[in-house]
């Protein structure tokens, strides 16, 4: 961010220019403030394009298309002038560097951060492609990294720039290193080319370099067309989906929706940079925020922190990032005449609850739930005490389930946001948020209850049956239900959440089910029954791929997928991970050798982000006062339990980004918030 040059405009439209953000082939980009003090990234087109009537026409057309591209991970066009002396447009200004700059300045990102970033980019592409658009120039420089997640930029101008070159022949548009083979060869390209570029972007984030190296552009383009990508440094858990994205044949690549599911499904924006980025990267974002505040302060507009209007996109406690240096660059894959303006589209939306990619469980709550909330955080319970807790996927809300219903807490502020009142106690398992955070489900002795958090609509599946466990599919469209009532050879059911219809029944050894899990790509479902028999099914074929003989679990109430093929489950002295699909010999045991004979595993949680596995053990009489807690390092299997750590938590939930653990102490009095790595008490709720 620099001071404007003497020849830079002092005002563009109704925006006062306060800083220069950058410049590129299309023009210069400024930080502008509107009369209310709200910021925007204002792009002013270079003079040679301004005098081209054809460019103005194309610019207006592509701008109209770009106005339709907006979501959690794409910025919004705020204002524009395509007919004035110098064309310009203003978009939401949000704080953060490009992925290119972030990796260059702070180094490659860890796997968990890249997975979250990939989910955000895939969500953006899914929305773009659904409107008939293709990005065409996705690269690390066109992915901004903010506290809340990625922002995909470069929409709307590149097609106009391409045609303004004056060349009659077809030109190759894109960035060497991230162009798909069909684009390199001059063949027709579409949405599949964006998926190819996404694979390259993820490799860059993980390794600091592209999958086809660097050097002269012609050499890079040759490698793209003829050689396999270099995936050294890409972790095994991401290698499969990245390899699929980088297929030479576009018909063999997954689409954006499939990539999204493979990476874990839709995700709401993160609550803070520290929640998903390493310290150096989070600090880099903080540095950009400081630059913004300084620029606004120097312009004489307060201290910069009071100007967060509509032009600065805020999600939760974090800002989403955008700069406009490279231009905007999406073109229509279909008939542009079928695509209306953003205003027209908005006017056609059905009334009621919006159709969202993801929900914010701190904001998108039904009035009946918020009105029922207590003034102070209160566990909905009677003498029976606390049952279970569970975090929302964005980590901002804690669901606390008791005999009186489920309370939703802003655990950071110790504020009760909502109360879902019910007479049916969630007897079995933790309350579960859908991957998009729009729904909450729990298992009870009268069926599986599913609540739409924003509309208040309640759906009961397997009504009248004792349900032992529930799990959402990664796309949040189906619920997997494990029936606790004994039925021979029939214990796992999958329901369509829109219609409530039963769509699939899985048969095998699992009946009287007490635990179910779905892999991040939705390809496998696992279940465990009362007799400690486990079964894993392939959702495409319906056939079982692993059974109890291959999965020596010793506790029927806990089961989870680490990645697409790896299951984590309890064993006698702790927890075990195992590749249950392609390599049963691959896995890690987290066990303790000095466990008393009268102690049995009660609950466990793990966090790849925090690099920890946590397990609680209770005596035969289930008295929490006699229980202990064990902790291991996830990456090595080494036990890290310290004497001071044992015996103080027995019912635990781990934050999605590995920030904290929330658990019930042995006394059963309230809950404790504990640092997930250092195991020190932060707060008592």
N, C-alpha and C positions, 0 to 999 in steps of 0.2 A: 504494500500500500504506500503510495507516494503522494507528495504534494502535486496538485495540478500544475502543468507548465503554463507560461504566460499566454500561449496561443490556444490553450484549452478553454472551452466555453465555461462561463460562470453559472449558466443555467441551461437545462435541457427540458423543454416543456415546462411542467410545473415543478420540476426537481431542481433543487439547488445542488451544484456539484461541490463536494467537499474533499474528494480524494480520487486519485487515479489508481484503478485496480489492475490494469494491464492493457496490452494492445496486441493485436493479431492481424491476420490477413484481411479480416472484414472491417476492422475499425478499432476504436478505443472504448474501453469500459471504465465507467466512473461509479464511485459511491455517491448516490444522490439522496437528498432528504426532501420529502414533500412538505407542504405548508404545516402539517401537523407534527413534523419531525420524524415520520416513519421512513425507514431507509429502503433503498432499492438499488439493484445493480442496473445501471443505465448504459446501454450499448449504442454508440453513435456510428453510423455506417460511413465508410470512407467516401471521399468526394467523387472518385471515378465511377463508383456504383450509383451514387445519387443522381448522376446525369444520364443514366441509362433507363429509359421508360420501361423497357422489358423487365429489368431487374426490379423496379418498383412493383410491377404487377405480380411477379413471382414472389417477391418479398411479402406482399400483402396476403397472397394465397397460402404460402407456407406458414405465415404467422397465424392465420386463422386455424390451420391444422394444429399448430403447436399449442394453441389455447385449450385444446381438448386433452392434452397430455399433462395430467396433474394427479398426484397421489402422494403417499407418505414419502416416496423416494424420488419424486420429480418436482421441480419448482414450478411456480405459476407465473404466467405473464400478467403483469399488473396494468400496464398502459403501453401505448405505442402510437406513433405517427408515421404512416407510410406515404403521405402526400405532401408533407412540408418540404422546406428547402433541403434539409438533411434528414433522411429517415432515421428513426431511433426506436428502441423499445426498452421497457423497464420490466425487470423480473424481481421476484422475491430475493432479497439479499440475506444470505445466512452465512454463518461463520465457520470457516474451516479451509484447509489447504486441499489441493488436488491429491489424489492417490499417488500420482507421479512424484509430486513434491514431498509428500509425507514419507514415502518409502526412501526417497533419496536422502532426506534429512535425518530420519530416525531408524531406518533399517526395515527389513521385512517384518511382516506382522505374524503373530501366532495363529495357529489353526483355528481356534475358537472365534477370533476376530474376523478372519477371512470367511469363515462359514456364515457368520451373521451378515457380513458385507455382501456375500454372494446371494443370500436370501433377499436382501433389499434390492440389489440390482436386478435379480430375476423377477421380483414383483414389479419393478418399474417396466421391464421389457414385456412382461405378460400384459400389462395394461396398454402399453404402446402398440403391441401387435394386435390386441383385440380391437383397436380402433382403426385398423387397416394401415398403420404406419410402420416404418422400419427405421431404425436409428442410422445405420450405415457407417458410422465412424466412432463406435464405442472403443475406448482406450483408457489407460490410467489417467491421462490428462483430462478426460471428460467425466471422470467420477470424482466428485468432491467428497471429502470425509469430514463429517461433523460429529458433534457429541452424540447425536441421536442415531447416526448411521450414515450410509452413503446417500448421495444425491446424484442422479444421472442427469447430465446437462448436455447441451449442444443440440437443441431441437429447433428446427424451423427455418434456418437460413442456408444451409449447405447446398440444397438443391438450386436455390436461386444463384448462389455463388458459382456453382458448376456451369449453369447455362450462361452466366454472364461472362465466361471466359472468352466467348467468341468462337470457340472451336466447334465445328460442325460434327466431327466424329465423336464417338462415345469416349469419355474419359474415365480413367480409373480413379475413383474417389475413395479415400480411406487412408489409414496410417500403416505403412509397412510394419510387419510384426504382429498385427492384429486383424489383417485382412484375410477373409476366407479364400480358399483356393479358387472357388468359382468367380470371385471378384478379381483375383489376380489374373485369371485366364480370360477375363472379359465376358464370361457367361452371365446369364441372368441370375441375380441373387436376390434374396429376400430375408425373411425373419431368421432363417437358419444361419445366415452370415452374422447376425447379431449374437447368436448363441456361440458360434466359433470365437468371436471376439471376447465374449464373456469368459470362456475358458482361458484365453490368453491373459485377461485382466487378473483372474484369480492366481495364475502362475506368477505374474509379476508381484502381486501382493505377498505371496508366500516366499518368493526367492529373491526378489529384487531385479529380476530380468525376465524378458519375454520367453515364450516356449521355443522360439526359432532364432534366438540369439540376436546379435546386433551386427553392425558393419554397414557396408554399402547397401542401399535399398534393393538393388537388383539381386544381391546375394541372399538377402533375407527373403525376398519373394520367391526365389528359386527353392529355398528350403521349405517354405510353406507348401509349395506345389509338389515337392518330390521327396522330402524327408519326414521322418517321424519327429514329433515334438520332444524337446529335452525336458523331462519332468524330474530331474534330480532335485532333491529338496522338497518335493511335494509329498506330504504325509500320505500313508496308505489309505486312510479313511476318505481322502478327497481325490485320490488318483483315479478311481473308477469313473466318477462323474466328469472330471476334467478331461480325461481321455475321450469320453463319449462326445463332449462338446467340440473337441478338436479333430473329429473324424473328417477325412478328406471328402467323403461323400455326404453332401448336405441332407440326403434323405435318411441317413443313418444317425443323424444327430437328434438328441431329445429336443423338444420345444421348451420354451421358457417356463411353462407351467410344470413340466416334468423335472426340469432342473431345480425349480423351487421346492418341489416335494422331496427330491433327493437330498437337498441340503437341510431339510427340516421343516419346510412349510412356511406359510406367511408369518411374519413377525411384526410386532408393533415397534415403533422407534424406541431406542434405549433411553434410560432415564438420565444418563450422564456419560461422558467420555470414559471415565474411569471404570464404568460398569462393563465395558467390552474391549477397550483398547489398553495396551501396555502403558506404563507411566510416561515414557518419552513421547509417545504419539499423542496421549491425552494432553500433555504439556504443550505440544505444538499447537493444538486446537485452542488451548487457553491463550497462547501467544497471539493468535489471530484475533481472538476476542478483545485482547488488550489493545491491539492496533486499531480495531474499530472504535473502541471507547476513546482512545487518544485522538483519532481523526475527528470524531464528533465534538470532543471537548475543544480541540483547536479551532473548530468552526464556530465556536461560541454557542453550542446547543447543549447546555447542561453538561453532565458527565458521561453521556453516551449510554447510560444504563436506563434512562427514562424514555428512550426512543424506540422501544420494541413494539412498534405498531404492526399493521397488517403486512408491511413489506419485509419484516424479519420473521421468518418462519420458526415458531417455537413449538416444540412437542415435549410435553412433560416439563422436565427441568433442563432440557437441552435444546440447542439450536441446530437446525439442519443447514447444510452448507451449499453455497452456490457462487461461482464466478462465471463470467461470460466472455472470457478472453478468446475462446476458439470459435465463436459463432454458434449457430443452433442446428442444424443438419439432419433433420428427419424428412423423409419424403413419403408420399402416399403409395402404398402397395396396391391399392385398388382405385376406384373412381373417386377423384377428389370432390366431385359434385355431390356425392352422397354424404359427405362429412360436413356437418353444420358447425356453427360457431359455438364457443363455450357457453354463451348465454342461452342459445337455443337448446343445447343439450341439458342445461340445468333446468330449464322450464319444463322439460318433458319428464323429469324424474318423478316417480310415484311418490305420493305423500306418505308420511309416517317415518319409520326408521330407515335411514339411508343404507344403501348397499355399500359396505365398507370392505376394503382389503384387510384391515385389522382395526380393532377397537382399542380405545384407551380405557382401562377399567377404573381409572380415577375420574373420568369425565362422562363416558357413555353409559349412564346408569338410569334405570327406569325410575320415575318419580315415586312410585309406591315403595321402592327399596330405599331411596334416599330419605324419604319422609319418615320411614320407620327406624332410621338410624338413631342410636343413642348419642347424647352429648359427649360422652366419654367412651373410650373403647371398652366394650363389655362382651364377655364370652357368653353366647346364648346357651346357657346350661342350667341344669338343676343339680341335685345332690350327686348325680352320676359323674359330674366333672367334665373336663375337656375331652373331646374325642380326637379330632385331627385338624391339621393345618395344611395349607398349600399356597404357593406363590403363583401370581399371574406370570405369564411368560415375559412381560416387560419388566418384572421384578419390583413393580411399584406397589402392588396390592397383595395383602396377605388375607386369604380366606380362612376363617376360624369357625369350625363346625362343631355344634353342640346339639343337645336334645331340643333346643328351641329354634334351630335353624342354622343359617350360615351368615356370619357377619363379615363384611369386607372392610379391612383396615388399611389406611395409609400408615404403614408401620414406621416410616421415617418421622412423620409428624405426630404419631400416636393419636390419630383421628379416625373415628368410625365413619366411613363413607356411606355405607348401605347395610341394610339388614334384610335378608331373605327369610321370612318367618315361615316355619312349617312345623307340623306336629310329628312328622316322620323323621326319626333320628338317623343321621348318616352313619350307620353302624359299621360299615365295612370300607376301610381305606380312606385316603386323603381326598378332600374335594379337588376336582381336576378342572383347570381352565382349558378351553379349546385353544389350539395353536394360535388362532387369530385374536384371542382374548375377548371374543364376543359372547361366549357362553360359559356356563359353569355346570358341571355334572357331579353327581355322587351316587354311590351304591347304597341301597337301603334294603330293609326286609320287606319292602312293598314295591320294589321295582327300581329302575334307574331313572333318576330325576335329572332333567336337563332344563336349565333356566337361560333364557335370552336376557342378558344383563341390561340391554338397552330398552327392549320392549316390555319386559316383564312376563313374556309368554312362558308357560310351563308345559313341558312335554314329559310324560311318563312312559317309558319303554319297559317291556317285560312286566307290565303292571300286574300286581298280585303275586309275583314271584320274589323269592329271596335272591337278591343280586349281590354277588361277592366282590365284583370289581368292574370298573369301566375305564375306557381309554378312547380318546379321539383319534381319528385318522389324521395324517399331516395336513390335509386340505380342509379340515374342520367340517367336512360334509357328512361324515358317518360316525357312529358311535359303536364301539366294540363292547359287548356286554357279556360278562361271565356270570352265569346263573349259579347260585349257591345251592339251590334245591337240587337234590340228586336226580339226574336223568341219565340213564345208561347211554353212553356213546353220543351225547348231545349236550354240550355245555357252553359253547361259545357262539354268540349271535351278533350279526352286524346289521344295524338299522340305518336307514336313510333319514337324516335329521330334518330334511325339508318336508318329507311326506309321512315320516313315522313308520314306514313300511319295513318289514324284515326283508333284507336283500340276500343274506348269506348265512348259512349255518355250517360251522366247522365241527366235524366229527373226528373222534380219535380217543386217546386215553384220557383227555381232560374232561372231567365232569365234577360236579360240586366245586366249581371254580372259585378260587379266592384271589387270583391275581391274573391280570392280562396286560399285554404290552404290544405296541405297534412300532416297527422299525421306522427310522426317520424318512425313508423313501416310500413307506407304505407297502413294501413288497412282502413283508413277513409279519405274522401275528403269533405271539407266544402266549401260552396260558399255563397255569399251574393249579392243581386241584388239591383237595383236602388230604389226599394220600401222598402228597409230595411228588406226583407224577407231572412231568412237564412235556409240552408238545409245542412244536413250531411248525406253522403252516406257510406255504407259499400262496399269497393271495391271488396270483394269476392262474394257478392250476387248481387250487383248493386242496392239494396234496400235502401231507405232513413231510417235512424234511429233517426233523429231529424229534426224538421221543425221550422218555424218561431214562432209558438205558444210557443214552449219550449225555444226559444232563443230570448229574447227580446232586440235585438240590435237596436240601433238608428242611426247608421252611416254606409253607405254601402261601405266605402272605406278601411276598416281595419278589418282583421280577421287573427287569427293565432292559431296553436296548441301549448300548453305548453308541453303536453306529449301525450301518445297514445289515451287518451280519453278526455282530458281537452282542451276546446276551450277558447281563450281569445278574447273578442270583446268589442266594445264601447257601453256605455249606456249614458243616458242624462248628468250625472254629472261626468263621468269618464270612468272607464274600469271595466269589469267583467270577472272573470274566472268561468267556469262551466264544470262539467263532463257531457257531452252531450250524452254519450253512456250508461253507466250502473247506474249512480247515479246523476240525474239532480239536486238534492238538494245540492250537494257538490260543493262549489265554494267560491270565495272571491270577494267582491265589493271594488273597489278603487274609491271612490267618494268624492267630496267636497261639503259641505253644503252651502257655501257662494258664489256660482258661479252667476255672473250677468246674467240676463235673456237674454241679447242680445249676449251672448257668446255660441258658439257651438264647440264641439270637432272636431279638424281638423286632428290630427295625434296622434298616440301613439306607444310606443316601450316598451319592458320589457326586463329585464335581470335577470334570476335566479341566475347567478353568482354574479352580483353586488348587488342582492337583492333589485332591484328597478323597479318601474313602472313609466314611463314618459308619460305625455299627454300634448298636446298643444291645446289651444282653441283660436278661432278667432271670431271677431264680424260678424254680418250678412253681412257686406259689404266686408269681407275677407281681411281687411286691417291689415297687420302684425303689424303695429305700435300699434294697439289696442289689440293685443293678449297677452295671458299669458301662463305660463307653470306650471303644477302641478306635484308633485313627491310624490310617496308613497313607503313605505317599502314592498317589495313583500311578505315576510314571515308572516307579521302581518296585513297588510292592513292599517297601520298607515300612515297618511299624514305627509310628511317631508318637504313640501315646505317652504322655507324661503323667506322673502320679497325680498332679493337680487336676488333670483333665478327667479322671475317672469318676463316674457315679453321679454326675450332676444333671444330665439330660437323658430322657428316656423316650420321648416322642419328638422326632426332629423333621424339619424341612430345610432344604438348602436352597439358597438364592440362585436363580437361573444363571446369573453371571458370576457365581462363586463368591459373592461379596460377603454374605453372612450366613449363619445358621440360626434358625429360630426353633426353639425347643421348649418342652415342658420339663421343669426341674423335678427332681425326685419327690419334692414336697407336694407337687401338683398345684402349687400356688402361683398362678399367672404364667408368663412365658418370658424367656430370656433371649436377647439378641446377642449373638456371639460372633466375633471375628472368625471367618471360615478357615483362615490359615494359622493364625496365632492362638486361637481358642481362648481369647480373653473376652470377658463379658463387656459388652458395649452399653446395653440398656436392659432394664427390667420392665416388662410391660405388665 
